[in-house]
Every structure is written in C-alpha cells, then in structure tokens.
Amino acid sequence: MARSFEPLVLGRVVGEVLEDFIPSIKMSVVYNSNKQVCNGHEFMPSAVAFKPKVEVNGGDLRSFFTMIMTDPDVPGPSDPYLREHLHWLVTDIPGTTDVSFGKELAAYESPRPNIGIHRFVFVLFKQKRRQCVCSPSSRDHFNTKRFAQENELGLPVAAVYFNAQRETAARRR
C-alpha cells in the first residue's frame, strides 16, 4: 500500500489535510458504478454530482469507521482562506461493508469548484467504538486533523483524492 500513499504526499494532501500515516485498510470510491477514484485523477463536476459507492475492505463487522469527504481548496487553490469545506461525513460504517450501512452526519454535497483545480479528499478513520463521533458545527472552515483529534479517531487508515475544476459549457461536450 506504500505506493498508493506517495500521490497523497505529492498532492499535498498529507501535510495540508492529513497527518502522515500508514494506510492499513483498502477503501474503494466509485462514481456512476464505473468511475474509480484514483489519486490525482481529474473528474468533471457533472460526473461526481451524485454520491459515490464507497466500500471499506478491511476490519470486520465489529470494527466501525468514519469517512470524510472534504475540499481543502476553497474558494480557490491559490488562496484557500476558507479551507476546508466538508462535502460528506458518514460514521459507524461496519468493516467489510459500504458507507450505506453507516450513519450520515452530513449529506453528500456535490463538488462545484469555481476557481482553479480543487482536490476532493476521501479519508477513512477507524473508530474506537460505535456512536463516538459528533456532528461538526459547520461545513465551512472544517479541519480534518482537528475533527479527528476531537473525536479520538487517531490517524487515518485510508485516503484517496481526485481533482476537479469548473466545468464550462464547452468542456461538457
């Protein structure tokens, strides 16, 4: 899994969004049943308008996970003064299942970047126990590192990100 981790460092996800960690669980994120999210790949906002299928492949049914989707580049990557924006939060996901079995604390909000190329980061944390994660007070100025610390989630166990930029009429064709 070390090779899958390198793009997270190069894409500045580790450092700006996450602490340095060692991936230990496989997480699969797929849009429209055939568009697999791979680190650094670009998606059109229209291709990610609806929530993806996120599968957790690891642990067991007695393990519970929290999945966060965030945009650290708000309003634009050159001056992300609103960093981060929370797009989705699901807790109590049993291991070896998908997020539909968890508890959605923040409903999926589709990416709509206005300025520049934005990173959209999916992060998976292993919970110490069930029902231990509190809802954040706001989607704006969300901080993944602080949220993990406040909810005693520890370091991530998996992460993946994609890029997206504003879609013009010409790019939709």
C-alpha positions in Angstrom: 0.0 0.0 0.0 3.0 2.3 0.3 2.9 3.1 -3.5 -0.7 4.3 -3.2 0.4 6.6 -0.4 3.0 8.6 -2.5 0.5 10.6 -4.5 -1.1 11.8 -1.3 2.3 13.4 -0.3 2.9 14.8 -3.8 -0.6 16.2 -4.0 0.0 17.9 -0.6 -3.0 16.0 0.9 -0.6 14.7 3.6 0.5 17.9 5.4 -2.3 20.2 4.4 -5.3 17.9 5.2 -3.9 14.8 6.9 -1.1 13.9 9.3 1.5 11.5 8.0 0.0 8.0 8.3 0.4 4.4 7.0 -2.5 3.1 5.0 -3.8 -0.2 6.6 -7.3 -0.6 5.1 -8.5 -0.6 1.5 -11.1 1.9 0.6 -12.8 1.9 -2.9 -14.6 5.0 -4.2 -16.6 4.6 -7.4 -18.8 7.1 -9.1 -21.6 6.1 -11.5 -20.8 2.4 -11.0 -17.7 2.5 -13.2 -15.5 5.6 -12.4 -13.0 4.6 -9.8 -11.3 7.4 -7.9 -7.5 7.2 -8.1 -5.2 9.7 -6.5 -4.8 12.8 -8.6 -7.1 11.9 -11.5 -9.5 14.6 -12.7 -13.3 14.3 -12.8 -15.8 16.7 -14.3 -18.2 18.1 -11.7 -21.1 16.6 -13.7 -19.5 13.1 -13.3 -19.4 13.4 -9.5 -22.8 15.1 -9.0 -24.3 12.1 -7.1 -22.7 10.3 -4.1 -20.3 7.5 -5.0 -20.3 4.0 -3.7 -17.6 3.8 -1.0 -16.5 0.4 0.2 -14.4 -0.5 3.2 -12.4 -3.6 2.6 -10.8 -4.5 5.9 -11.5 -5.0 9.5 -14.6 -7.0 10.4 -18.3 -6.3 11.2 -17.3 -5.4 14.8 -15.0 -2.6 13.5 -16.5 0.8 12.8 -15.2 3.5 10.5 -15.8 7.2 9.8 -15.5 8.5 6.2 -15.0 12.2 5.5 -15.0 13.9 2.1 -13.5 17.4 2.1 -12.3 20.2 -0.2 -9.2 21.9 1.1 -9.0 24.4 -1.8 -12.0 26.7 -1.0 -12.6 29.2 -2.6 -9.5 28.7 -4.8 -6.2 26.8 -4.6 -4.1 29.9 -4.8 -5.7 31.4 -1.7 -7.7 28.7 0.2 -8.7 31.0 3.1 -12.0 29.1 3.7 -10.1 25.8 4.0 -11.6 23.1 4.3 -15.2 22.6 3.2 -16.9 19.4 4.3 -18.8 17.6 1.5 -19.8 14.4 3.2 -19.5 12.7 6.6 -20.6 9.1 7.4 -19.9 7.4 10.7 -20.4 3.9 12.2 -19.6 2.2 8.9 -19.1 -1.5 9.7 -15.9 -3.0 8.3 -16.2 -5.0 5.1 -19.3 -3.1 4.0 -20.0 0.2 2.3 -21.0 3.7 3.6 -24.7 3.0 3.0 -24.5 0.9 6.2 -23.2 3.8 8.2 -24.8 6.9 9.8 -24.8 10.0 7.5 -24.0 13.1 9.7 -23.5 15.4 6.7 -25.3 14.6 3.5 -23.4 14.4 0.2 -22.8 17.8 -1.3 -21.6 17.6 -4.9 -18.4 19.3 -5.9 -18.8 22.7 -7.6 -15.4 24.4 -7.8 -15.4 27.9 -9.1 -11.8 28.9 -9.3 -8.9 26.7 -10.3 -8.3 23.0 -9.8 -9.6 21.7 -6.4 -8.7 18.5 -4.6 -11.5 16.4 -3.2 -10.3 14.1 -0.4 -11.9 11.0 1.0 -10.5 10.0 4.3 -11.2 6.9 6.4 -10.7 6.6 10.1 -11.2 3.6 12.4 -13.4 4.4 15.3 -12.6 3.2 18.8 -16.2 2.2 19.3 -19.7 2.8 17.8 -21.5 6.1 18.2 -18.5 8.1 19.3 -18.3 10.7 16.6 -20.1 14.1 16.9 -21.5 16.2 14.1 -19.4 19.2 13.2 -21.0 22.7 13.8 -20.4 23.8 10.2 -19.3 22.5 6.8 -17.2 25.7 6.3 -13.8 26.0 7.9 -13.8 22.3 8.6 -10.5 20.9 9.7 -10.0 17.1 9.3 -7.0 17.0 11.6 -8.8 18.8 14.4 -12.0 16.8 13.8 -10.1 13.5 14.1 -8.4 14.7 17.3 -11.7 16.0 18.9 -13.4 12.7 18.2 -10.4 10.5 19.2 -10.2 8.9 15.7 -6.4 8.8 15.6 -4.6 8.7 12.3 -6.4 7.8 9.0 -6.3 4.2 7.8 -7.0 5.1 4.1 -7.3 8.1 1.9 -7.8 8.9 -1.8 -8.4 12.2 -3.7 -9.4 13.4 -7.1 -9.2 16.8 -8.8 -12.0 18.8 -10.4 -12.3 22.2 -11.9 -15.2 24.4 -13.1 -17.0 22.9 -16.0 -17.7 25.2 -18.9 -20.3 24.5 -21.5 -17.5 23.7 -24.0 -16.0 21.1 -21.6 -19.3 19.3 -21.1 -19.5 18.2 -24.7 
